Amino acid sequence: MVFSLDFFIVNFPVVLQAVPLTLGIALASVILSTLFGAILAVIKIKRIPVLYPIASIFMSFSRSVPNLAVLYFLYFAFPYFVGALRGDYSIALGANKLNPNLVAIITFTITFSVYFAEVFRSAYYSVDKGQFEAAWSIGLPTRTYLRRIIFPQATIQALPNYTSVVIDLIKDTSLVYTISVMDIMGKATFVAARGFHYIDAYLIAFVIYLIICFTISKSLRYLEVKLSCYR
């Protein structure tokens, strides 16, 4: 498997075609996991009865299980559990009919909502307690001081760690080709099989992921600088 520049040049646009699907899965996962992460953060911060222990168990479980294991469970094993519960094993036999894109999004929402929750929680606690006390002392409504004082500062504190989690999520989308999603890695593996040009094909994937992650990292860093006026 000797590197072929011709193969690299010819197949780079082919693998590039998978970028919209990869980014679509990543974007949907980021939006949903951010939403659920915010809910988990509120539950943990407010220590809401009943929900607090459930959230704690869920977060502990999610941190302990590899993303690939969750992906495989939802795509391959979950239909069998549903079939067993309903006594209808035709559901299990139809496991390959599951939408792999949807399974990927659900997987990343489950696993990354925990990390976003920790980002939001630590950002909230990073705001000086004096800010809360000052707002209470002048009688500001809770919604007002959270929206105008606390959240702007917490957002700036959260952005660096938020960016890191987003980048990790994008990189982990490279796992979804294992359930037949034709993402960047899936397309790279497909073209690599034609002549066993695996070095060339995976180098293409490497370059594309590098460009995507670098661009997103710099964009969020720019946003962080722009929001720094709220410090």
C-alpha positions as a Markdown table, in Angstrom:
| # | Residue | x | y | z |
|---|---|---|---|---|
| 1 | Met | 0.0 | 0.0 | 0.0 |
| 2 | Val | 2.2 | 2.8 | -1.3 |
| 3 | Phe | 0.9 | 6.3 | -1.2 |
| 4 | Ser | -0.5 | 7.5 | -4.5 |
| 5 | Leu | -0.9 | 11.2 | -5.1 |
| 6 | Asp | -3.1 | 10.5 | -8.1 |
| 7 | Phe | -5.5 | 8.5 | -6.0 |
| 8 | Phe | -5.5 | 11.2 | -3.3 |
| 9 | Ile | -6.3 | 14.0 | -5.8 |
| 10 | Val | -9.0 | 12.0 | -7.7 |
| 11 | Asn | -10.8 | 10.7 | -4.6 |
| 12 | Phe | -10.6 | 13.8 | -2.4 |
| 13 | Pro | -13.7 | 15.3 | -4.0 |
| 14 | Val | -15.5 | 11.9 | -3.6 |
| 15 | Val | -14.9 | 11.7 | 0.2 |
| 16 | Leu | -15.7 | 15.4 | 0.4 |
| 17 | Gln | -19.3 | 14.6 | -0.7 |
| 18 | Ala | -19.8 | 13.0 | 2.7 |
| 19 | Val | -19.2 | 16.2 | 4.6 |
| 20 | Pro | -22.8 | 17.5 | 4.5 |
| 21 | Leu | -24.1 | 14.3 | 6.1 |
| 22 | Thr | -21.3 | 14.3 | 8.7 |
| 23 | Leu | -21.9 | 17.9 | 9.6 |
| 24 | Gly | -25.7 | 17.3 | 9.6 |
| 25 | Ile | -25.4 | 14.5 | 12.1 |
| 26 | Ala | -22.9 | 16.6 | 14.2 |
| 27 | Leu | -25.1 | 19.7 | 14.1 |
| 28 | Ala | -28.3 | 17.8 | 15.1 |
| 29 | Ser | -26.4 | 16.1 | 17.9 |
| 30 | Val | -24.8 | 19.3 | 19.2 |
| 31 | Ile | -28.2 | 21.1 | 19.3 |
| 32 | Leu | -30.0 | 18.2 | 21.1 |
| 33 | Ser | -27.2 | 17.4 | 23.5 |
| 34 | Thr | -26.8 | 21.1 | 24.3 |
| 35 | Leu | -30.6 | 21.2 | 25.1 |
| 36 | Phe | -30.6 | 18.1 | 27.2 |
| 37 | Gly | -27.3 | 19.1 | 28.8 |
| 38 | Ala | -28.8 | 22.4 | 29.9 |
| 39 | Ile | -31.7 | 20.5 | 31.5 |
| 40 | Leu | -29.4 | 18.2 | 33.3 |
| 41 | Ala | -27.3 | 21.1 | 34.5 |
| 42 | Val | -30.4 | 22.8 | 35.9 |
| 43 | Ile | -31.4 | 19.6 | 37.7 |
| 44 | Lys | -28.0 | 19.2 | 39.2 |
| 45 | Ile | -27.7 | 22.9 | 40.2 |
| 46 | Lys | -31.1 | 23.1 | 41.7 |
| 47 | Arg | -30.9 | 19.6 | 43.2 |
| 48 | Ile | -34.5 | 19.0 | 42.1 |
| 49 | Pro | -36.1 | 16.2 | 44.2 |
| 50 | Val | -36.6 | 12.8 | 42.4 |
| 51 | Leu | -35.0 | 14.1 | 39.2 |
| 52 | Tyr | -31.6 | 14.7 | 40.9 |
| 53 | Pro | -30.7 | 11.1 | 41.7 |
| 54 | Ile | -32.0 | 10.0 | 38.3 |
| 55 | Ala | -29.8 | 12.6 | 36.5 |
| 56 | Ser | -26.9 | 11.5 | 38.6 |
| 57 | Ile | -27.3 | 7.9 | 37.7 |
| 58 | Phe | -27.8 | 8.7 | 34.0 |
| 59 | Met | -24.7 | 10.9 | 34.0 |
| 60 | Ser | -22.6 | 8.3 | 35.7 |
| 61 | Phe | -23.7 | 5.6 | 33.3 |
| 62 | Ser | -23.2 | 7.8 | 30.3 |
| 63 | Arg | -19.6 | 8.6 | 31.3 |
| 64 | Ser | -18.8 | 5.0 | 31.9 |
| 65 | Val | -19.9 | 3.5 | 28.6 |
| 66 | Pro | -17.9 | 4.0 | 25.3 |
| 67 | Asn | -19.8 | 5.8 | 22.5 |
| 68 | Leu | -19.2 | 2.8 | 20.2 |
| 69 | Ala | -20.8 | 0.5 | 22.7 |
| 70 | Val | -23.9 | 2.7 | 23.0 |
| 71 | Leu | -24.0 | 3.0 | 19.2 |
| 72 | Tyr | -23.9 | -0.8 | 18.7 |
| 73 | Phe | -26.5 | -1.4 | 21.5 |
| 74 | Leu | -29.0 | 1.0 | 20.0 |
| 75 | Tyr | -28.6 | -0.2 | 16.5 |
| 76 | Phe | -28.1 | -4.0 | 16.9 |
| 77 | Ala | -29.3 | -5.0 | 20.4 |
| 78 | Phe | -32.1 | -2.6 | 21.3 |
| 79 | Pro | -34.5 | -4.0 | 18.7 |
| 80 | Tyr | -34.1 | -7.5 | 20.2 |
| 81 | Phe | -35.0 | -6.1 | 23.7 |
| 82 | Val | -38.1 | -4.4 | 22.3 |
| 83 | Gly | -39.0 | -7.6 | 20.5 |
| 84 | Ala | -38.6 | -9.7 | 23.7 |
| 85 | Leu | -40.7 | -7.3 | 25.7 |
| 86 | Arg | -43.5 | -7.3 | 23.1 |
| 87 | Gly | -43.2 | -10.9 | 22.2 |
| 88 | Asp | -42.7 | -10.0 | 18.6 |
| 89 | Tyr | -39.3 | -11.0 | 17.4 |
| 90 | Ser | -40.1 | -9.8 | 13.9 |
| 91 | Ile | -39.0 | -6.4 | 15.3 |
| 92 | Ala | -35.6 | -7.9 | 16.2 |
| 93 | Leu | -35.2 | -9.3 | 12.7 |
| 94 | Gly | -35.9 | -5.9 | 11.3 |
| 95 | Ala | -33.1 | -4.3 | 13.2 |
| 96 | Asn | -31.3 | -3.5 | 9.9 |
| 97 | Lys | -34.3 | -1.3 | 9.0 |
| 98 | Leu | -33.5 | 1.2 | 11.7 |
| 99 | Asn | -32.4 | 4.6 | 10.3 |
| 100 | Pro | -28.6 | 4.6 | 11.1 |
| 101 | Asn | -28.4 | 8.4 | 10.9 |
| 102 | Leu | -31.1 | 8.7 | 13.6 |
| 103 | Val | -29.4 | 6.1 | 15.8 |
| 104 | Ala | -26.2 | 8.1 | 15.5 |
| 105 | Ile | -27.9 | 11.3 | 16.6 |
| 106 | Ile | -29.6 | 9.6 | 19.5 |
| 107 | Thr | -26.3 | 8.0 | 20.6 |
| 108 | Phe | -24.4 | 11.3 | 20.6 |
| 109 | Thr | -27.2 | 13.1 | 22.3 |
| 110 | Ile | -27.2 | 10.6 | 25.1 |
| 111 | Thr | -23.4 | 10.5 | 25.6 |
| 112 | Phe | -22.5 | 14.2 | 25.0 |
| 113 | Ser | -25.4 | 15.8 | 26.9 |
| 114 | Val | -23.6 | 14.7 | 30.1 |
| 115 | Tyr | -20.4 | 16.6 | 29.1 |
| 116 | Phe | -22.3 | 19.7 | 28.1 |
| 117 | Ala | -24.1 | 19.5 | 31.4 |
| 118 | Glu | -20.8 | 19.6 | 33.3 |
| 119 | Val | -19.6 | 22.5 | 31.1 |
| 120 | Phe | -22.7 | 24.5 | 31.9 |
| 121 | Arg | -22.7 | 23.6 | 35.6 |
| 122 | Ser | -19.0 | 24.6 | 36.1 |
| 123 | Ala | -19.6 | 27.8 | 34.1 |
| 124 | Tyr | -22.5 | 28.7 | 36.4 |
| 125 | Tyr | -20.5 | 28.1 | 39.5 |
| 126 | Ser | -17.6 | 30.1 | 38.2 |
| 127 | Val | -19.6 | 33.3 | 38.4 |
| 128 | Asp | -18.7 | 35.2 | 41.6 |
| 129 | Lys | -21.3 | 34.7 | 44.3 |
| 130 | Gly | -21.1 | 38.4 | 45.0 |
| 131 | Gln | -23.0 | 38.9 | 41.7 |
| 132 | Phe | -25.9 | 36.9 | 43.0 |
| 133 | Glu | -25.9 | 38.7 | 46.3 |
| 134 | Ala | -25.8 | 42.1 | 44.7 |
| 135 | Ala | -28.8 | 41.2 | 42.5 |
| 136 | Trp | -30.7 | 39.9 | 45.4 |
| 137 | Ser | -29.9 | 42.9 | 47.5 |
| 138 | Ile | -31.5 | 45.3 | 45.0 |
| 139 | Gly | -34.5 | 43.1 | 44.5 |
| 140 | Leu | -33.9 | 42.0 | 40.9 |
| 141 | Pro | -36.3 | 39.3 | 39.8 |
| 142 | Thr | -34.6 | 35.9 | 39.3 |
| 143 | Arg | -35.3 | 35.8 | 35.6 |
| 144 | Thr | -33.9 | 39.3 | 35.1 |
| 145 | Tyr | -30.6 | 38.9 | 36.9 |
| 146 | Leu | -30.0 | 35.4 | 35.4 |
| 147 | Arg | -30.6 | 36.8 | 31.8 |
| 148 | Arg | -28.8 | 40.1 | 32.2 |
| 149 | Ile | -26.0 | 39.4 | 34.7 |
| 150 | Ile | -25.3 | 35.7 | 35.2 |
| 151 | Phe | -25.9 | 34.0 | 31.8 |
| 152 | Pro | -23.7 | 36.4 | 29.8 |
| 153 | Gln | -20.7 | 35.8 | 32.2 |
| 154 | Ala | -21.4 | 32.1 | 32.4 |
| 155 | Thr | -21.5 | 31.8 | 28.6 |
| 156 | Ile | -18.0 | 33.3 | 28.2 |
| 157 | Gln | -16.7 | 30.9 | 30.9 |
| 158 | Ala | -18.4 | 28.0 | 29.2 |
| 159 | Leu | -17.2 | 28.6 | 25.6 |
| 160 | Pro | -13.7 | 27.1 | 25.8 |
| 161 | Asn | -14.9 | 23.9 | 27.3 |
| 162 | Tyr | -18.0 | 23.9 | 25.1 |
| 163 | Thr | -15.7 | 24.2 | 22.0 |
| 164 | Ser | -13.7 | 21.2 | 23.2 |
| 165 | Val | -16.8 | 19.1 | 23.6 |
| 166 | Val | -18.1 | 20.1 | 20.2 |
| 167 | Ile | -14.8 | 19.1 | 18.6 |
| 168 | Asp | -14.8 | 15.8 | 20.4 |
| 169 | Leu | -18.4 | 15.1 | 19.1 |
| 170 | Ile | -17.4 | 15.9 | 15.6 |
| 171 | Lys | -14.4 | 13.6 | 15.8 |
| 172 | Asp | -16.6 | 10.8 | 17.3 |
| 173 | Thr | -18.8 | 11.0 | 14.2 |
| 174 | Ser | -16.1 | 8.9 | 12.6 |
| 175 | Leu | -17.6 | 5.9 | 14.5 |
| 176 | Val | -20.9 | 6.0 | 12.7 |
| 177 | Tyr | -19.6 | 4.3 | 9.5 |
| 178 | Thr | -19.6 | 1.1 | 11.6 |
| 179 | Ile | -23.4 | 1.0 | 11.4 |
| 180 | Ser | -23.4 | 1.7 | 7.6 |
| 181 | Val | -23.6 | 5.5 | 7.7 |
| 182 | Met | -21.7 | 6.9 | 4.6 |
| 183 | Asp | -20.0 | 9.7 | 6.5 |
| 184 | Ile | -16.5 | 10.9 | 5.9 |
| 185 | Met | -14.9 | 7.7 | 7.3 |
| 186 | Gly | -17.5 | 5.5 | 5.6 |
| 187 | Lys | -16.8 | 7.1 | 2.2 |
| 188 | Ala | -13.1 | 6.9 | 2.8 |
| 189 | Thr | -13.3 | 3.2 | 3.6 |
| 190 | Phe | -15.4 | 2.6 | 0.5 |
| 191 | Val | -13.0 | 4.3 | -1.9 |
| 192 | Ala | -10.0 | 2.6 | -0.1 |
| 193 | Ala | -11.4 | -0.8 | -0.9 |
| 194 | Arg | -10.9 | -0.1 | -4.6 |
| 195 | Gly | -7.3 | -1.1 | -4.9 |
| 196 | Phe | -6.5 | -1.3 | -1.2 |
| 197 | His | -5.5 | 2.4 | -1.0 |
| 198 | Tyr | -6.2 | 2.6 | 2.7 |
| 199 | Ile | -3.3 | 5.0 | 3.5 |
| 200 | Asp | -4.4 | 7.4 | 0.8 |
| 201 | Ala | -8.1 | 7.2 | 1.7 |
| 202 | Tyr | -7.6 | 7.7 | 5.5 |
| 203 | Leu | -5.2 | 10.6 | 4.8 |
| 204 | Ile | -8.0 | 12.2 | 2.9 |
| 205 | Ala | -10.3 | 11.7 | 5.9 |
| 206 | Phe | -7.6 | 13.1 | 8.2 |
| 207 | Val | -7.2 | 16.3 | 6.2 |
| 208 | Ile | -11.0 | 16.8 | 5.9 |
| 209 | Tyr | -11.5 | 16.4 | 9.7 |
| 210 | Leu | -8.6 | 18.6 | 10.4 |
| 211 | Ile | -10.0 | 21.4 | 8.3 |
| 212 | Ile | -13.5 | 21.1 | 9.8 |
| 213 | Cys | -12.3 | 21.0 | 13.4 |
| 214 | Phe | -9.8 | 23.8 | 12.9 |
| 215 | Thr | -12.5 | 26.0 | 11.3 |
| 216 | Ile | -15.1 | 25.4 | 14.0 |
| 217 | Ser | -12.5 | 25.9 | 16.8 |
| 218 | Lys | -11.4 | 29.2 | 15.4 |
| 219 | Ser | -15.0 | 30.3 | 14.8 |
| 220 | Leu | -16.0 | 29.6 | 18.4 |
| 221 | Arg | -12.8 | 31.3 | 19.6 |
| 222 | Tyr | -13.7 | 34.4 | 17.6 |
| 223 | Leu | -17.1 | 34.3 | 19.3 |
| 224 | Glu | -15.5 | 34.0 | 22.7 |
| 225 | Val | -13.4 | 37.1 | 22.0 |
| 226 | Lys | -16.4 | 39.1 | 20.8 |
| 227 | Leu | -18.4 | 38.2 | 23.9 |
| 228 | Ser | -15.5 | 39.1 | 26.2 |
| 229 | Cys | -16.9 | 42.6 | 26.7 |
| 230 | Tyr | -19.4 | 41.0 | 29.1 |
| 231 | Arg | -16.7 | 40.0 | 31.5 |
